[in-house]
Amino acid sequence: MRRRHRITGLLGAIALTAATLAAAGPAYAGTPAADPPPVEFGTDWHDPLTAAPPVTRPATRSCRVTLAEAQFRDFTPYRGGYTPPAGCGTARWAKVVLRLDGKVKGRQYDRLGHLSLGGVEVLRTSTPQPSPDGITWSVEKDVTRYRDTLARPQPVEMLIGNVVDDTYTGVIDVKVTLTFYAADARTPAPDTPDRVLPLTSPTVTTPRNTERLLAEVYATGSGGGCEEYWYMTTPDAAPYSCKAADGPHREVRVLVDGQLAGIAAPFPTVWTGGWSNPFLWYVTPGPRAFDVQPVRYDLTPYAALLNDGRPHRIEVSVAGVPAGQSGWSTPTNLLLWQDETRKVVTGALTRHEESEPTGHSRWTPAAPGARHRLDTEGGHGLTVTGYLNTSHGRVATTVSRTVRGTSVHHWTDGENQDALTATWTDEESVTHGPATTRTARTYTMDGETTLGAGDRLRTVLSLGDRADTVTLRGGRAVDSSRLDDRYTGDATYTANVPRDQRHAVATTSARYRLYGSAAPGGCYDRTVATVQGTLTVDRRHC
């Protein structure tokens, strides 16, 4: 299986996990148990749930299509075919909702999964770890933006790589459906890309009348190596089990014909066995673990360059990863809007300004009996501007983005204590014609794992995912939203013993708040909490 940092190795195969690809987790309509929670974990617990809102659905005619139905025992992908439904319109749907329903029981790692149609990745997720008695879970995602792909028959490929043997017995059983909602006069079809192109190779030729261009990158550090814990890697000189010559600062970059065209901070996803303690995640996964959201880039300033009808290179890389080291996956889709009344849209890239990228780590060796310390900070800024001569006039687009990360990592010799406090910010401003949209993202992580007397392993961890977005027109705010998704957990168990001797206890809490135009009714606020795998709080505040 995958290599973890040393404190994970102390746990033996029991506590290892295998992070995996795939998509969004809907809120689960669970009811807190009437009886008090058990004094420790048993052989069963509440089915996994998130506090995130379900995908809203319009009250129009709907049609459902089964996209995939499979049992994953190994690394053999499911392959099938897709045909769009005939009863809900030909392509201009009001909404399309993807849903994955899964079940697994016995013993199994968390696994990565992906689903693609015609090479376009539409879902990336990870799986929960099962109880001996078995669990079920579901994942929902709004996939309306893939209308161009969904409008035609497509080959389907899905894989949740798994290993089943005498020890790890969990077979992952999933069914994936698409539900299409017809558009009507009261519920029109939303604006969606005219073309969706999977970036299956660095070379791509785009339509010559492209007037808007976005890239979405499903960037995940995973696969069992140290890049799953990229935020805890250390320079070679520091005595730690996960190395990266330049330290833990990472940045996801997009290049067009070799020129830097987009930068972003990767989200520090913690999978459902992460931080050496699966008891933290059995019921409440960390932010985005069931909903691996792509990093999005506005590449419209480069549309004029790409509109010349020739092949161009669009490449994605993760800065900071040691040369030749694997562990990152970056499937990419290009989303294009075309000018309906022009065969060719011309223009130019007029500005490209980049600050000097920084990424520095300072290691302070441990005094006798104390902890090592690694202080890391890094940042980068990029501004690009271009214009296009469209059928509705000359339209200029300016994209500015600044990423920054700071972290403090403490650990003891032997890594029996391992702690990290980190904050990453990703601030973006996109001015397209008269409108400017500003988004400020902040990701936080604060936790410690300790292996103490009697091999009792305790992990205390808090995670945060925040985003504030405002759209301005004429200097006046015309739209805004605020997301605040937080998780806290505290779990302890005995390592290196059979499952029934772990005497595990855990308390977890997740609160998802969403305000503004992105929230149903302008406000969504839900808290769920668990004790020993029992749901004790499920409260809505709006």
Secondary structure, DSSP 8 states (H G I E B T S, - for coil): -----HHHHTT-GGG-----------B------SS---SS--S------BSS------SS-EEEEEEEEEEESSS--EEEEE---SSS-SS-EEEEEEEEEEEE-SS----EEEEEETTEEEEEEE-----TT-EEEEEEEE-GGGHHHHTS-EEEEEEE----SSS----EEEEEEEEEEE--SSS------SEEEE-SSSEE---TTEEEEEEEE--EE-SSSGGGGGGG-B-TTS--SSB-TT-S--EEEEEETTEEEEEE-------TT-TT-GGGTSSS--TTSS----EEEE-GGGHHHHTTSS-EEEEEEEETS-TT---EE--EEEEEEE-TT-S--EEEEEEEEE---EEEEEEE---TTS-EEEEEEEEEEEEEEEEEEETTEEEEEEEEEEEEEEEEEEE-TTSSEEEEEEEEEEEEEEEETTEEEEEEEEEEEEEEEEE-GGGEEEEEEEEEEEEEEEEEETTEEEEEEEEEEEEEEEEEEE-SS-GGG---EEEEEEEEEEEETTSGGGEEEEEEEEETTEEEEEEE--
